[in-house]
Amino acid sequence: MVAGWWILTAFITVWCLFPVASILTTSFKTPGDLSNNQFLPTSWSTMNYEEIITGASRELFLTALWNSIGISVIATFIAVVLATLCAYAIARLNFPGKRVVLTVSLMVSMFPVISLVTPLFNMWRTIGLYDTWLGLIIPYLSLTLPIAIWTLAAFFQQIPWELEQAAQVDGATPLQAFRKVIVPLALPGVFTTAIIAFFIAWNDFVYGMSLTSSEAARTVPAALAFFSGASQFESPTGAISAAAIIVTIPIVILVVLFQRQIVAGLTSGAVKG
C-alpha cells in the first residue's frame, strides 16, 4: 500500500514538473536546436537569457516585468485590506444578506473573464484608464477580491469570539480589539490570502493583453506575445521560454520561503474549535 502511494506521488510529480523542465531546457537551446525534437539541447547556451536581459528584447521584457511587479503588489494589497474588513464583518456581524454576499463573491470569481473585456475596453477608453496601471488594478480586484473574501471569512469564523470580548472588557475599542487581537491571530490566513491573490494577479493574461496597447502598463504574460525572433523566419521560442523561467522564479522563491505560513493559513480554518 505504501509503495503504491509512493509510485502514485512520483508519477504525479513527474507529470506536473515535466512541462516546467521542458521550458527550462528549451530556454538553453540555440536556434538550431529548436527545430529538432530532442528534450535536451545539443549545446547549452545562455543566449536566450542574454536576449531578454541585455539584448534586443531587454526594454520590452524589463519594462513589462516592472509593470507586473507594481500592478500585482498594489492589487494584492488593496484586495487583502478590503477582504479583511469585509470578511471580518461577515464572520462577526449578523445582517440580512450575509450569505448572499459570500455567494455573490464566489459567483463573481467564476464569471468568465473574457466576457468582461469588451465592456471594460470601451469604458476604459472613454474615461481614460486604458493602458494605465489603474486600468489593470481595478479589473484585477475582480479576480482577487472574491477569493480573498471567501478565504478570510472562513478563517475569521474559527477565531474565538471571546478573545475580542475580553479585549473590549479590558477597555479596548472595537477597532483596537480588531487591530491588536484579531488581526495578529489572523495573520497566517491573511498572508496565505495575499499569496493566492498575488499569484492570480501575476499570472493574468486576458486583461493584460486586452486593456493595454503599449509598454506603459503591459504585464509580462501579455508582453511574451510580442516577442520576436532575430528575423521573420526565426521563432522566439527560446526567448519566450527564458522569460517564462525568469517570471516563475519569484513565485518559486515565495513558496519556498513561506511554505509553512501558506500551509498554516490553508489549514487553520479547516478544523473547528
N, C-alpha and C positions, 0 to 999 in steps of 0.2 A: 504493500500500500504506500509506504513512504517513498520507495523507489519510483512508483508511478507518479507521485506528486512532483518529485524532482525532475523527472522526464518532461512532464507537462509544463513545469515552470521554465525549464531550459528551452523548450520549443516556443513558448510564448515570448520569452526574452529575445531569442534569435529572430522571431517573426517581427517583433516591434523594432528591433535595432538594425535590421538589415537595410531598410531604406536610408537610415542615417549613415550607416557605413558606406553605402553606395554613393551617397552625395559627398562624403568625406574623400573617398578615393578619386571621385570624378574631379574634385577641386584641385587635385595634384596632377591631373593629366595634361599633357601637351595637346595642342590642336590635332596633331596626328593620331594620338591615342583615342580621341573621342569618336573616331569613325569605326573602331573595332569593338568587339563585344566582350573584351576581357574585363574582368572585375577589377584587377589591379593594373595600374599604369606600368608600361614597359620601362619608363624612366620618370622618376618622381621629380616634379618641378613646382616651384612656388610662383610661377609667372602669373597665375590667375589671381593670387593674393596681391602681388605687386600691381596688377592691372587696376584693382579697385581701391588700393591704398595710396599708391603713388603714380599710377598710370593715367590713361585717358578717362577711365570711369571714376576717378577719385572724387571729383566735385559732386557728381550725381549721387554716389554712394554715401559719402561722409555727410553731405547735407541732409539726405534722407534719414541717415542714422540719428543725427541730432534731432530732427523733427520727430522721429519715433520715440526717442527718449523723453523729450519735453512734453509732447502731447499725451503719451501714455502715463507719465508720472502725474501730470496735472489732472487728467481724467480720473485716475485711480484715487488721488487724494480727495477730490470733490465727491466721488461716489462713496468712499468709505465714510466721510463725515456725514453726508446726508443719510446714508443707510444706517449708520449707528444711531442717529436720532430717531429715525423712522422705526427701526426695529425695536428700540427701547420703548417707544410709545405703544407699539403693537403688543409687546410682551408684558408691559406693566399696567396699561390703561384699558379700561373697559369702555368702548364706544361703539355705536352702531356702524356696521360695515367693516369691522376689523378683519374678518375673514375674506371679505371682498377685496380688500387692499392686497392681501397676500396672494389671492387667486389671480387678480389682475396683473400683479407684478410677475408672476410666473408665466402668465399668458403672453405678456409683452416680450419676455425673453425667448419665447418660442416663435414669435412672429417672424416671417421671412424678411430678412434684411433687404433683399433685392427689391421688394415691393415698396420700400420707403425711399429708394434712391431718387426716382424721378420727381416726386413732390419736393423732396429736400433740395434737389438740384435747382429747380425753378425758384423755390423760396429763397435759397441762399444767394442766387444770382440777383434777386430783386432787392434784398436788404443788405447786400454787400459782404456776406460771410463766406462766399465761395472762394476757395483756395486760400483759406486762412486757418490758423491754429484753432481759433474758437469755432470755426465751421466744422472741425472734426471732433473737438472735445465734446460738444453738445450731443452729436449722434452717438459718440462712444458711451455717454452716460446711459443711453437707452439700452446698451448692451451690458454694461457693468452694474448699473444700479439695481435692476430686478434681482439678479442672482445674489448681490450683496445683501439686499433686504431680506431675502428668503433665508440665507445662511445665518445672518446675525440674529434674526428673530428667533430661530430655533435655539441658538446659543444662549441668548438672554433669558429664555424661559427656564433654563436649567440653573440659573444663579438664584440662590435662596433670597426670597423677598425680605426675610427677617434681617439680613445684613444691612439693607438700606434703611429699614425701620429703626434699627439700633443706632445708626448714624444720625438719624433725624431726632431721636430721643436725646442724644448727646449734644444737640444744638445745631447740627448741620442743616443747611437749607436743602431743598430737593436738588438744586443744581450742584451744591457741594457734595452731597451724597452720591450723585451720579458721577461726578468728576473724580472724586477721591476714593470711592468704594467700588462702584460698578465697573467703571472703565478699566482700572487695573486688573480686576478679575476677568474681564472680557478680552484682555489683550491677545491671548492666543487665537481666539476666534476672529478678532479684528485683523490681526496680522495675516491669518490664513485667507480671509476675505480679500485683503489688499493684494496678496499674491495672485489669487484667482482673477481678480479684476484687472490686474496688470497684464496677465497672460492674454486675457481676452482682447484688451486694447492693443497690445503689442502685435498680435497675430492678425488683426483685421486687414482685409484686402479690399472688400467691396467699397466701403466708404472712402478709404484712402485713394482708390482708383477713380471713383466717380465724382468726388467732391473737390478734386484738385486738378489743376491744369499746368502747374509749374513746380519748380523745386522749392517754392516758398513754404509749402506745407505738406508736400508729398512724403509719405512714410516709406520705410524700406520695402515692405511687401509689395506695394504698388510700384516703387521705383525699379524693382527687379524686372518688371515687364518692359522697361525702356532700355535695358542693357543691349548693346550691340557688339558684334564682332569687329575685328580689325578691317574686314571688308564685307561686302554684301553676300559673299559666298562662305563666310566663316560663322559658325554658330557660337553664341555667347554662353554655351552650356557650362564651360569651366568657370567663367567669371561669376555666373549666377550661383553655381554650387559653392564657390568660395565665399560669396556674400551670405548665402544661407547658413554656412557654418559659423561665420562671424556673428551673425544675428542670433544664432542659437546659443552662443557661449554665455551671454548674460543670464539667460533663463536657466541654463545648467548650473551656473555659479549660485544663483539664488536658491535653487532647490537643494543643492549640496550643503550650502552654508546654513540654511534654515529648515532643513528637513524635519528636525524634531519639533519645531514650532508649528510647522504645517500639519504634521501628523497629530499633534496635540490639539490643534484647533479643529481639525476634521472629526476627531473622536470625542472631544469634550462634551458636545451636545448630544452624543448618541446614547448615553446612559443616564437614566433619571436617578435623582437622589444624591 
